[in-house]
Amino acid sequence: MLWLGLAALVAFFAVPPMVALVESTVLRPGPRHVGFWALARVVAGTCHVPWGRRGSPVVRFPLPQGEGRARAVRLPGESGWVVEVRAYQTHPFGFAARISTPSRPPTRWRAPGLDVVELFPSETEHLQAASLESTDESLLRWLLRHAETRKRLDALHAEAGAEQVEVMFAGQVIALRGHAPDGWKAGEAMEHIGPALVEMLRALSADLGELALALRNVGDAALAGAVCPGCGAGTGVDPWACPGCGRLMHRGCREMLDGCAEARCRQAADALPTVDPGVTRAPAARS
């Protein structure tokens, strides 16, 4: 009986760590999560495993005005998974903004000129239960005047089934983040939250492609010269030189995007190492 007692004692202390080890291996955000492959199939994309800079598989898919990517991330200070889908636009639309549903406090990163935008229920551009920030209120309002886009943004939180939805615009990048309920696995979050975010991303990509064309047609000076790809403003204040491609950005915009704004740069948050960087190196920032 003594050996049975010893065996039970060993099992009591050894089994939980072994189970935790197996779970951490099997349940990590890798190819065993069929949700990544399911999302790729739904959005007519491809799944690249496990190449994201954060270790997540990256789903790559076409967009009307650029390239789309989706991945699962864990954000600092949060326990659950976040599904992030991004559009790397062909042409810059020249402003930075954030829309959050339900409302959230202003962001901790500060792109130059990023301010809170107040929209009242009587205004055409009003969104339900959302907080807004932008470096260019007029351009954000232009986007929200698209009735179908505004309707989709209002319904996105419920349609995606996420605890929180953030939509970020960063010069030439659009990023949507859907915060999954606690306890969801990465693949489960990708499969259930991802499709609604991708459909919204496609609509925003088309709208902001239209805006970029309009700005180019009027010769917008903000899109010429040395401008930050994260917000469209000049890079004279608090610049950051990307170590991957040499592109200059504001430090706050770099923090907002968690990396470079260039899709082909290996410093992009969802970089794919098989994509040729091929980016012209910009001059280093002056101290």
Secondary structure as UniProt FT lines:
FT   HELIX           2..26
FT   TURN            31..32
FT   HELIX           34..42
FT   TURN            43..44
FT   STRAND          46..48
FT   TURN            49..50
FT   TURN            53..54
FT   STRAND          58..63
FT   TURN            64..65
FT   STRAND          66..73
FT   TURN            76..77
FT   STRAND          82..89
FT   STRAND          96..101
FT   TURN            112..113
FT   STRAND          115..117
FT   TURN            121..122
FT   TURN            124..125
FT   TURN            128..129
FT   STRAND          131..134
FT   HELIX           137..144
FT   HELIX           147..160
FT   STRAND          164..170
FT   TURN            171..172
FT   STRAND          173..179
FT   TURN            182..183
FT   HELIX           186..217
FT   TURN            218..219
FT   HELIX           221..223
FT   TURN            229..231
FT   STRAND          239..241
FT   TURN            243..245
FT   STRAND          248..250
FT   HELIX           251..257
FT   TURN            263..264
FT   TURN            266..267
FT   TURN            269..270
FT   TURN            273..274
//
